[in-house]
């Protein structure tokens, strides 16, 4: 393949990622039923560009879901490498995970109702993210920063349960409660 063909593919990938990031941001603030024109405006593209990449709303929602899972999965090892301690990497990853979950609950509600592939997406979510969380927990436990008796699925479900309905009541701050949970993982000095 020519360098020009590779460059076009890389540009197409970047454009799709820009669209997915914009859609995720709009979904967080306005919900998954937000108008496509809002997503197009956020991404700086025309509506035709969105429909060319994602012919249906379900296609867009599934793509956002997968994109966010991948971003969260890739963030774990990078945070562990770049953070001052494994606990700080874990804390930053859980913050990202909670942000994803706030969006995911809205996405999941739409997908579950309309899409027989929801179970496949949920399995994909678990397959990609449980090992990342487990690795971060293990690193923090080995460093003596957190309890060593925690399983990734327990922590992830705890965070998930704290994020349910985060947008439904302005008196409830899911991210604050997730912070309390993460603080509770630490061993006292």
N, C-alpha and C positions, 0 to 999 in steps of 0.2 A: 504494500500500500504506500502511496506517496505521502510525503510530509504534509501536503495540503489536506489530504483525506484524514490523516490523523488529527490535524489541527481542527478540522471541521467537527470531528467526533468529540474532541475535547471541548470545543465551544458549545456543542449541543448538550453535553453533560453538564457543563457549568450553567447553561441557561435553564435546564431542567431543575438543577439544584436551587437556583435563584427563585424559580417559581415555587418549588416545594417549601423553601424557607419563608417566602412571602405568604403562602397559603397557611402554613403553620402559625405564623404570627397573627394573621387575620382571624384564624379559627380560635386562637387563645382569647382575643379581645372581643370578637363578635359572634363566636359559635360557628359550627360547621355548616350552617345554612346561610352564611354570609354571601352576599352577591359576588359573582365571579368578577364583576367590574372592580370591586374593592381589592381583590387579589391581584388583578391585572395592574391596577394603579400602584399598589405596594411594590410589585415586581418591576414596574416601569416598562410593561409590555402591553400590547393590544390583547383584547379578549380572544381574538382568533389564534394567537400563539398558545394560549392556555388550552383551547379546545383542540388544537393540533396535537399537543402533547397528551392531553387527558380528555378524551371525547365525552366522558360522563362525569358527573359529580362523584359517583362511586369510585371511578378510576383515580380521580384526584385524591380522594380521602384515603384510599388504599396506598397510594404512592406516598402521601404525607406520613402515614403510619409507618411504612417500611423505612422511609428516609430518616424519621426520628429514631427508630430502633437502631439503625446503623450508626447514626451520630452518637447515640448514647453508648453503644457497644465500643465504638472506636475511642471514645473519650476516656474510658477507664484506664487502659494502659498508658495513655499520654499523661493523664493526671498523676498517675503513680510515679512516672518518670520525672515530672516537672514540679511536684509538690515537695515541701520541706519535710513532710512526714507522711507515712501511709494513712494515718487518721485524717489528715487534711485532704488527702486525695479522695478518701472515702466520703468525707463530708461534702466536698465539691461535686463528686459524682452523684451522690444522693440528691443534692440540690438540682442537678440536671435531670435526674430521673423523675423527681417530683414535678418539675416543669413539664416534662413529657407526659406524665400521668394526668396532669390537669387537662391537657389537650386530648390525651388518649380516651378519657372517659366520654367526651363528646363524640369522638370518632367512633368508639366502640358502640355507642348507643345507636348510631346511624347504621353502622355495618352489621350489627347483630340483627337488626330488623329487616334489612334488605339483602344480605349477602350470605349465601351458604358457605362461603370460604372463610367466614369469621374464625372458626375453630382453627383453621390452618394458620391464620395470622396470629392468633393467640399462642399457638405452639411455637411459631417463629419467634415471637416476642420472648417467650421463656427460654428457648434454645439459645438465643443470642445474648440475653441479659443476665440470666442466673449465673453462668460461669464468670462473667465480668464482676458481678457483685461478690461472688465467692472469692475470687482472686484478691479483691480489695480488702475484704474482711480478713482473709488469711494473712495478708501482709501486715495489716494493722494489729492483728492478734499476735503474730510472731514478733512484732516490735514492742509488744507489751503495752499497747495503747488502749486496746479494747478487750472486752470479754472474749474468751476463746470458744464459748459454747453456742455461738450463734450460727444459724444456717442462713444462707443467702435468701432462700425462698421465704423464710420467716420475716426477715428484715424487709424484703421487697413487698410482701403482703401487708406488713404493718404500715409502710409508707403509703402503699396503695389505698389502704383503708382510710388513712388520714386525708388523702386527696379527694376521696369521693365527695361530690357535691361542693367542691371548693368555690364554685361560682354562684351557688344558690343562696348564700346567706352572707351579707356583707359583714356580719359580726364574727364570722369564722375565718381565721387565717390559717389555711392548710400549711403553708410554708413555715409559719411560726411553730406549729405543732410538730412538723417533721424535724425542725431544729431541736425541739425538746427531746424527741425520740433519739436523734443522733447524739445529743449530749449525754443521754442515758446509756449509750454504748460504752462510753469511756470508763476506764478503770480510774479510781480515785488515787492520786499520788500518795 
